[in-house]
Each structure stands twice: as C-alpha cells, then as structure tokens.
Amino acid sequence: MLTNYGKFIIDLAPIMKKKEMSKNKLCNLTGLKFNALQRYYKNTLKRVDLDILARICFALECNINDIIKYIP
C-alpha cells in the first residue's frame, strides 16, 4: 500500500533575501562548496546533512523551521 505522506522542502531564498545574504557569503560562513549549497538552495537533495543545516541556521541566525517546510 502506497501512502502519500507529503514532503519536506528546503526554502533558503526568502531568509537569505531578508538577511541580504548572497550564496557566496553563505558558502564562506558555512564552509560549504558552492555546488553543495546550490543543492540545498534548489531543494534537489536526496539526503539532508543535519550538520550542514545547523551551519546554515547559525550563519543565517534563524531556526530550522525558517528554512524547512512540510507540504502535506
């Protein structure tokens, strides 16, 4: 039986715009390579790294619920 549980999306654009944070600056603050950050930014990840999410939240001074949304 296949059930649609919904999905999570990572939505960095609004908080980055609000904080006036470029992708390059976020890469520098988090230690991520641009291509890795791009996968988070475009929500094209297969698996999420909690350490990276923590670094992103720290750099953007936000909470996890500011960047991850649940879509039923």
trRosetta pair geometry for C-beta under 8 A, 3 or more apart (Angstrom, degrees):
i j d omega theta_ij theta_ji phi_ij phi_ji
6 70 6.1 52 133 175 136 86
6 71 5.4 -175 -170 95 98 53
6 72 4.2 -70 -91 -135 135 28
7 70 7.6 175 93 -152 31 55
7 71 5.3 -9 61 59 76 100
8 68 5.6 -5 -173 -172 112 103
8 69 7.0 153 -156 79 60 42
8 70 5.6 -33 -98 -98 71 63
8 71 7.5 167 -96 17 19 78
9 43 5.2 1 -159 -137 83 148
9 68 7.3 160 80 -152 40 56
9 69 5.2 -16 59 61 90 94
9 71 6.1 38 -8 -13 110 118
10 40 5.5 -76 124 -169 152 72
10 41 7.9 -81 114 -85 110 14
10 43 5.0 175 52 -99 81 86
10 45 7.0 45 9 13 136 126
10 48 7.6 152 -56 -108 130 120
10 67 5.9 8 -156 153 76 91
10 68 5.7 -29 -101 -97 64 71
11 14 6.2 19 143 14 105 104
11 15 7.9 110 113 0 76 97
11 43 7.2 -1 -71 -61 54 127
11 67 6.2 -168 63 -161 59 49
11 68 7.5 152 20 -98 77 20
11 69 5.7 19 2 -2 125 116
12 15 6.3 -77 -161 50 48 99
12 16 5.3 42 153 -23 85 118
12 40 6.2 67 -32 130 139 95
12 41 5.0 -76 52 -114 133 65
12 56 7.2 -81 -111 -173 119 135
12 60 8.0 -144 -148 -70 89 156
12 67 5.7 22 -89 -143 63 108
13 16 5.9 -65 -141 40 24 109
13 17 6.1 24 163 -20 65 108
13 41 7.0 91 -57 -162 78 86
14 17 5.8 -57 -148 35 28 110
14 18 6.3 28 155 -19 65 108
15 18 5.5 -50 -143 37 34 114
15 19 6.1 19 159 -5 67 111
15 21 8.0 -8 123 35 72 125
15 60 5.4 52 141 180 122 141
15 62 5.4 -19 -156 -59 144 164
15 66 5.3 86 -84 150 140 111
15 67 6.0 -66 13 -81 147 86
16 19 6.1 -64 -141 49 27 99
16 21 4.6 -101 -150 68 74 96
16 22 7.7 104 178 -91 114 11
16 23 7.6 21 -162 -69 153 60
16 26 6.8 -49 -119 -52 117 141
16 60 6.9 -75 -83 -113 61 123
17 20 7.3 22 -176 -77 32 41
19 60 5.6 -160 -5 -150 166 79
19 61 7.2 148 -114 43 136 97
19 62 7.9 -105 -48 -41 137 114
21 25 5.5 -129 -162 82 73 122
21 26 5.4 79 156 -59 116 98
21 59 7.5 117 -149 139 151 101
21 60 6.4 -107 6 -107 165 84
22 25 4.6 95 55 7 84 101
22 26 6.9 -149 92 -4 44 86
23 26 5.7 -57 -147 39 32 111
23 27 6.3 39 151 -24 65 103
23 34 6.7 72 142 -140 114 87
23 37 5.9 148 -165 120 95 136
23 38 7.3 42 -160 -77 142 72
23 41 6.6 -22 -110 -69 117 156
24 27 5.6 -50 -150 31 32 115
24 28 6.6 31 152 -18 63 103
24 34 7.3 -12 -98 -99 63 109
25 28 5.6 -53 -152 35 34 112
25 29 6.3 28 153 -15 67 108
26 29 5.7 -56 -143 41 32 109
26 30 5.9 9 164 -1 68 116
26 32 7.5 -14 128 46 82 119
26 37 6.1 134 103 -145 112 146
26 56 7.1 28 -171 -128 115 79
26 59 5.8 117 -139 128 72 146
26 60 7.4 9 -117 -62 110 93
27 30 6.4 -72 -138 49 22 95
27 31 7.8 -123 174 60 54 3
27 32 5.2 -103 -132 74 67 80
27 33 6.9 16 -150 -163 117 11
27 34 5.5 -25 -94 -80 153 63
27 37 5.3 -103 -83 -18 88 150
28 31 7.9 26 -174 -66 22 37
29 55 7.8 158 122 168 79 93
29 59 3.9 117 122 -130 132 124
30 37 7.3 127 64 -88 138 114
30 52 7.1 61 176 -152 128 71
30 55 4.2 106 -142 141 93 120
30 56 5.9 10 -99 -75 144 57
30 58 7.9 135 -100 64 82 99
30 59 5.2 -73 -60 -31 89 148
31 55 6.9 -83 35 -163 94 154
32 36 4.7 -129 -172 85 102 119
32 37 4.6 117 114 -54 136 95
32 40 8.0 -40 -166 9 165 133
32 52 6.6 74 -85 -140 122 108
32 55 7.3 151 -37 103 104 140
33 36 4.7 90 59 6 81 106
33 37 7.2 -157 89 -4 40 86
34 37 5.8 -59 -150 40 33 108
34 38 6.1 39 152 -28 67 106
35 38 5.4 -49 -146 30 32 119
35 39 7.0 38 154 -23 62 97
36 39 6.0 -50 -160 26 34 111
36 40 7.2 27 146 -10 63 102
36 52 7.5 -121 155 -132 120 146
37 40 5.6 -57 -157 39 41 109
37 41 5.9 41 148 -22 73 109
38 41 5.4 -54 -140 39 33 114
38 42 5.9 14 165 -2 69 111
39 42 6.4 -60 -134 49 24 96
39 44 5.1 -99 -146 69 71 89
39 45 5.2 99 151 -72 105 75
40 43 7.4 20 -178 -76 30 43
40 45 6.4 30 -89 -46 54 124
40 52 7.1 -148 -71 140 143 127
40 56 6.9 -145 156 -79 159 154
45 48 5.8 78 133 -76 151 66
48 52 7.6 -136 -177 61 67 111
48 53 6.4 30 173 -44 110 124
49 52 4.1 67 85 8 108 111
49 53 6.9 176 91 -11 57 82
50 53 5.4 -51 -147 37 38 114
50 54 6.3 43 152 -23 67 102
51 54 5.6 -52 -151 34 32 113
51 55 6.6 32 151 -18 64 103
52 55 5.6 -52 -149 35 35 111
52 56 6.3 36 152 -20 66 104
53 56 5.6 -53 -147 36 33 112
53 57 6.3 32 155 -17 66 106
53 64 6.4 42 161 -118 121 100
53 67 7.5 -178 -150 85 91 135
53 68 7.7 4 -142 -43 131 124
54 57 5.8 -54 -146 38 30 110
54 58 6.2 33 154 -21 64 107
55 58 5.6 -54 -146 36 30 113
55 59 6.2 27 157 -17 65 108
56 59 5.9 -58 -146 39 28 108
56 60 6.1 7 162 0 66 114
56 67 6.6 81 123 -103 126 179
57 60 6.2 -67 -138 51 26 97
57 61 7.9 96 165 -83 55 5
57 62 5.4 -111 -145 73 70 71
57 63 6.5 29 -150 -136 123 14
57 64 5.9 -41 -84 -70 143 61
57 66 7.6 125 -123 51 90 110
57 67 6.9 -131 -83 10 82 134
58 61 7.4 17 -178 -74 28 46
60 66 7.5 -157 116 101 129 134
60 67 7.4 104 64 -60 157 128
62 66 3.9 -96 173 63 123 152
62 67 6.4 109 105 -31 135 101
63 66 5.1 111 59 -8 67 101
64 67 6.5 -77 -160 46 39 93
64 68 5.7 -13 165 21 81 116
65 68 6.5 -68 -112 59 33 80
